[in-house]
Amino acid sequence: MAVPKKKTSKGKRNQRHAVWKAKAGIAAQKALSLGKSVLTGRAQGFVYPMDETEESEE
């Protein structure tokens, strides 16, 4: 089994953890932005399914 040769410093560990946590914030911001654009009808390049029941009733 592979074993690291040297102990990782606390600074490196904390930096890696901060980058990992920051990815969640960026993804949430993008999802919120995309949701807002879909609701306003300004979404471009995003395909989402329409409910077929609404179209058949009209």
The first five atom37 places (N, CA, C, CB, O) and aatype in JSON, in Angstrom:
{
  "aatype": [12, 0, 19, 14, 11, 11, 11, 16, 15, 11, 7, 11, 1, 2, 5, 1, 8, 0, 19, 17, 11, 0, 11, 0, 7, 9, 0, 0, 5, 11, 0, 10, 15, 10, 7, 11, 15, 19, 10, 16, 7, 1, 0, 5, 7, 13, 19, 18, 14, 12, 3, 6, 16, 6, 6, 15, 6, 6],
  "atom_mask": [
    [1, 1, 1, 1, 1],
    [1, 1, 1, 1, 1],
    [1, 1, 1, 1, 1],
    [1, 1, 1, 1, 1],
    [1, 1, 1, 1, 1],
    [1, 1, 1, 1, 1],
    [1, 1, 1, 1, 1],
    [1, 1, 1, 1, 1],
    [1, 1, 1, 1, 1],
    [1, 1, 1, 1, 1],
    [1, 1, 1, 0, 1],
    [1, 1, 1, 1, 1],
    [1, 1, 1, 1, 1],
    [1, 1, 1, 1, 1],
    [1, 1, 1, 1, 1],
    [1, 1, 1, 1, 1],
    [1, 1, 1, 1, 1],
    [1, 1, 1, 1, 1],
    [1, 1, 1, 1, 1],
    [1, 1, 1, 1, 1],
    [1, 1, 1, 1, 1],
    [1, 1, 1, 1, 1],
    [1, 1, 1, 1, 1],
    [1, 1, 1, 1, 1],
    [1, 1, 1, 0, 1],
    [1, 1, 1, 1, 1],
    [1, 1, 1, 1, 1],
    [1, 1, 1, 1, 1],
    [1, 1, 1, 1, 1],
    [1, 1, 1, 1, 1],
    [1, 1, 1, 1, 1],
    [1, 1, 1, 1, 1],
    [1, 1, 1, 1, 1],
    [1, 1, 1, 1, 1],
    [1, 1, 1, 0, 1],
    [1, 1, 1, 1, 1],
    [1, 1, 1, 1, 1],
    [1, 1, 1, 1, 1],
    [1, 1, 1, 1, 1],
    [1, 1, 1, 1, 1],
    [1, 1, 1, 0, 1],
    [1, 1, 1, 1, 1],
    [1, 1, 1, 1, 1],
    [1, 1, 1, 1, 1],
    [1, 1, 1, 0, 1],
    [1, 1, 1, 1, 1],
    [1, 1, 1, 1, 1],
    [1, 1, 1, 1, 1],
    [1, 1, 1, 1, 1],
    [1, 1, 1, 1, 1],
    [1, 1, 1, 1, 1],
    [1, 1, 1, 1, 1],
    [1, 1, 1, 1, 1],
    [1, 1, 1, 1, 1],
    [1, 1, 1, 1, 1],
    [1, 1, 1, 1, 1],
    [1, 1, 1, 1, 1],
    [1, 1, 1, 1, 1]
  ],
  "atom_positions": [
    [[0.84, -1.17, 0.0], [0.0, 0.0, 0.0], [0.88, 1.24, 0.0], [-0.95, -0.01, 1.21], [1.91, 1.28, 0.68]],
    [[0.47, 2.27, -0.77], [1.27, 3.5, -0.87], [1.12, 4.33, 0.41], [0.83, 4.34, -2.1], [0.03, 4.51, 0.94]],
    [[2.27, 4.82, 0.88], [2.29, 5.63, 2.09], [3.04, 6.92, 1.79], [2.97, 4.85, 3.28], [4.1, 6.87, 1.17]],
    [[2.52, 8.09, 2.2], [3.23, 9.34, 1.95], [4.56, 9.37, 2.7], [2.37, 10.55, 2.36], [4.67, 8.89, 3.82]],
    [[5.57, 9.94, 2.05], [6.89, 9.96, 2.66], [7.0, 10.99, 3.77], [7.94, 10.24, 1.6], [7.71, 10.78, 4.75]],
    [[6.28, 12.13, 3.61], [6.37, 13.18, 4.62], [4.96, 13.62, 5.02], [7.18, 14.39, 4.1], [4.01, 13.49, 4.25]],
    [[4.86, 14.13, 6.23], [3.57, 14.6, 6.72], [3.2, 15.9, 6.01], [3.62, 14.81, 8.27], [4.03, 16.78, 5.83]],
    [[1.93, 16.0, 5.6], [1.45, 17.22, 4.96], [1.26, 18.29, 6.03], [0.13, 16.97, 4.18], [0.71, 18.02, 7.1]],
    [[1.71, 19.51, 5.74], [1.6, 20.58, 6.72], [0.15, 21.01, 6.89], [2.46, 21.78, 6.31], [-0.69, 20.77, 6.03]],
    [[-0.13, 21.65, 8.01], [-1.49, 22.13, 8.29], [-1.9, 23.17, 7.26], [-1.58, 22.71, 9.71], [-3.06, 23.23, 6.86]],
    [[-0.96, 23.98, 6.85], [-1.27, 25.03, 5.86], [-1.71, 24.43, 4.53], [0.0, 0.0, 0.0], [-2.69, 24.88, 3.94]],
    [[-0.99, 23.44, 4.07], [-1.35, 22.78, 2.81], [-2.71, 22.11, 2.94], [-0.28, 21.73, 2.41], [-3.55, 22.2, 2.04]],
    [[-2.93, 21.44, 4.06], [-4.2, 20.77, 4.28], [-5.36, 21.76, 4.29], [-4.17, 19.98, 5.59], [-6.39, 21.53, 3.66]],
    [[-5.18, 22.88, 5.0], [-6.23, 23.89, 5.1], [-6.49, 24.55, 3.75], [-5.86, 24.94, 6.14], [-7.63, 24.86, 3.41]],
    [[-5.44, 24.77, 2.98], [-5.58, 25.38, 1.66], [-6.37, 24.46, 0.74], [-4.2, 25.7, 1.06], [-7.26, 24.91, 0.02]],
    [[-6.05, 23.19, 0.76], [-6.75, 22.22, -0.08], [-8.23, 22.13, 0.33], [-6.08, 20.82, 0.02], [-9.11, 22.03, -0.52]],
    [[-8.48, 22.17, 1.63], [-9.85, 22.12, 2.15], [-10.62, 23.38, 1.73], [-9.85, 21.98, 3.69], [-11.8, 23.28, 1.37]],
    [[-9.99, 24.54, 1.76], [-10.64, 25.79, 1.4], [-11.01, 25.8, -0.08], [-9.74, 26.99, 1.72], [-12.08, 26.29, -0.45]],
    [[-10.16, 25.26, -0.92], [-10.45, 25.18, -2.36], [-11.63, 24.25, -2.59], [-9.21, 24.7, -3.15], [-12.51, 24.54, -3.4]],
    [[-11.65, 23.16, -1.89], [-12.73, 22.18, -2.02], [-14.07, 22.8, -1.6], [-12.44, 20.92, -1.19], [-15.09, 22.59, -2.25]],
    [[-14.05, 23.56, -0.48], [-15.27, 24.19, 0.0], [-15.73, 25.31, -0.93], [-15.06, 24.74, 1.41], [-16.93, 25.53, -1.09]],
    [[-14.79, 26.02, -1.54], [-15.13, 27.14, -2.42], [-15.85, 26.66, -3.68], [-13.88, 27.91, -2.81], [-16.67, 27.38, -4.23]],
    [[-15.56, 25.44, -4.12], [-16.21, 24.9, -5.31], [-17.72, 24.8, -5.11], [-15.64, 23.53, -5.65], [-18.49, 25.0, -6.06]],
    [[-18.16, 24.5, -3.89], [-19.59, 24.38, -3.61], [-20.27, 25.74, -3.76], [-19.82, 23.81, -2.19], [-21.37, 25.81, -4.29]],
    [[-19.65, 26.78, -3.3], [-20.22, 28.12, -3.41], [-20.34, 28.57, -4.85], [0.0, 0.0, 0.0], [-21.34, 29.18, -5.24]],
    [[-19.33, 28.28, -5.65], [-19.35, 28.65, -7.06], [-20.45, 27.89, -7.79], [-17.98, 28.38, -7.71], [-21.17, 28.46, -8.6]],
    [[-20.57, 26.6, -7.51], [-21.61, 25.78, -8.15], [-23.0, 26.26, -7.76], [-21.44, 24.3, -7.76], [-23.9, 26.3, -8.61]],
    [[-23.2, 26.64, -6.51], [-24.5, 27.14, -6.06], [-24.84, 28.46, -6.73], [-24.51, 27.31, -4.54], [-25.99, 28.69, -7.11]],
    [[-23.85, 29.32, -6.89], [-24.07, 30.61, -7.54], [-24.46, 30.42, -9.01], [-22.81, 31.48, -7.44], [-25.35, 31.11, -9.5]],
    [[-23.79, 29.5, -9.7], [-24.12, 29.22, -11.1], [-25.52, 28.63, -11.22], [-23.09, 28.26, -11.7], [-26.27, 28.99, -12.14]],
    [[-25.88, 27.74, -10.31], [-27.21, 27.12, -10.35], [-28.3, 28.15, -10.12], [-27.31, 26.0, -9.31], [-29.33, 28.12, -10.79]],
    [[-28.09, 29.07, -9.19], [-29.06, 30.11, -8.91], [-29.21, 31.04, -10.11], [-28.65, 30.91, -7.68], [-30.32, 31.42, -10.46]],
    [[-28.1, 31.39, -10.73], [-28.13, 32.26, -11.9], [-28.88, 31.59, -13.05], [-26.71, 32.62, -12.34], [-29.69, 32.23, -13.72]],
    [[-28.62, 30.32, -13.26], [-29.3, 29.58, -14.33], [-30.79, 29.47, -14.04], [-28.68, 28.18, -14.51], [-31.61, 29.61, -14.94]],
    [[-31.15, 29.22, -12.79], [-32.55, 29.13, -12.42], [-33.28, 30.44, -12.65], [0.0, 0.0, 0.0], [-34.42, 30.44, -13.12]],
    [[-32.64, 31.56, -12.31], [-33.25, 32.87, -12.53], [-33.46, 33.13, -14.01], [-32.39, 33.97, -11.91], [-34.51, 33.65, -14.41]],
    [[-32.47, 32.79, -14.83], [-32.6, 33.04, -16.27], [-33.67, 32.15, -16.89], [-31.26, 32.8, -16.96], [-34.35, 32.58, -17.82]],
    [[-33.84, 30.93, -16.4], [-34.89, 30.04, -16.91], [-36.26, 30.61, -16.56], [-34.73, 28.61, -16.33], [-37.17, 30.59, -17.39]],
    [[-36.41, 31.11, -15.34], [-37.7, 31.65, -14.91], [-38.07, 32.92, -15.67], [-37.66, 31.94, -13.41], [-39.25, 33.15, -15.95]],
    [[-37.09, 33.73, -16.02], [-37.38, 34.96, -16.75], [-37.49, 34.7, -18.24], [-36.31, 36.0, -16.49], [-37.93, 35.58, -18.99]],
    [[-37.11, 33.51, -18.69], [-37.2, 33.18, -20.11], [-36.02, 33.68, -20.92], [0.0, 0.0, 0.0], [-36.08, 33.68, -22.15]],
    [[-34.96, 34.08, -20.28], [-33.79, 34.59, -20.99], [-32.68, 33.57, -21.13], [-33.27, 35.81, -20.28], [-31.57, 33.9, -21.56]],
    [[-32.96, 32.33, -20.77], [-31.93, 31.29, -20.83], [-31.6, 30.98, -22.28], [-32.39, 30.01, -20.08], [-32.5, 30.75, -23.09]],
    [[-30.31, 30.98, -22.61], [-29.86, 30.62, -23.94], [-28.9, 29.46, -23.82], [-29.19, 31.83, -24.66], [-28.0, 29.46, -22.98]],
    [[-29.11, 28.46, -24.66], [-28.22, 27.31, -24.64], [-28.55, 26.32, -23.54], [0.0, 0.0, 0.0], [-27.75, 25.43, -23.24]],
    [[-29.71, 26.46, -22.95], [-30.11, 25.53, -21.9], [-31.45, 24.92, -22.31], [-30.21, 26.24, -20.5], [-32.43, 25.64, -22.48]],
    [[-31.49, 23.61, -22.46], [-32.7, 22.92, -22.89], [-33.3, 22.22, -21.69], [-32.4, 21.91, -24.04], [-32.61, 21.48, -20.98]],
    [[-34.58, 22.44, -21.45], [-35.25, 21.76, -20.36], [-36.6, 21.26, -20.85], [-35.42, 22.71, -19.13], [-37.23, 21.92, -21.68]],
    [[-37.05, 20.11, -20.38], [-38.29, 19.51, -20.89], [-39.52, 20.29, -20.44], [-38.41, 18.06, -20.44], [-39.6, 20.75, -19.3]],
    [[-40.47, 20.42, -21.34], [-41.74, 21.05, -21.01], [-42.73, 19.94, -20.65], [-42.27, 21.92, -22.21], [-42.64, 18.83, -21.17]],
    [[-43.67, 20.23, -19.78], [-44.68, 19.25, -19.4], [-45.63, 19.04, -20.57], [-45.46, 19.71, -18.15], [-46.21, 19.99, -21.09]],
    [[-45.79, 17.79, -20.99], [-46.66, 17.48, -22.13], [-48.13, 17.61, -21.76], [-46.37, 16.07, -22.64], [-48.95, 17.85, -22.64]],
    [[-48.48, 17.47, -20.49], [-49.88, 17.55, -20.07], [-50.43, 18.97, -20.25], [-50.02, 17.1, -18.6], [-51.6, 19.14, -20.58]],
    [[-49.6, 19.96, -20.05], [-50.05, 21.34, -20.21], [-50.37, 21.64, -21.67], [-48.99, 22.31, -19.69], [-51.34, 22.34, -21.95]],
    [[-49.57, 21.12, -22.58], [-49.77, 21.38, -24.0], [-51.0, 20.65, -24.53], [-48.53, 20.96, -24.8], [-51.7, 21.19, -25.39]],
    [[-51.27, 19.45, -24.04], [-52.4, 18.67, -24.54], [-53.74, 19.21, -24.05], [-52.24, 17.22, -24.13], [-54.76, 19.01, -24.71]],
    [[-53.76, 19.89, -22.89], [-55.0, 20.43, -22.34], [-55.46, 21.66, -23.09], [-54.82, 20.76, -20.88], [-56.66, 21.93, -23.14]],
    [[-54.55, 22.39, -23.67], [-54.89, 23.64, -24.34], [-55.48, 23.46, -25.68], [-53.73, 24.49, -24.47], [-55.81, 24.43, -26.35]]
  ]
}
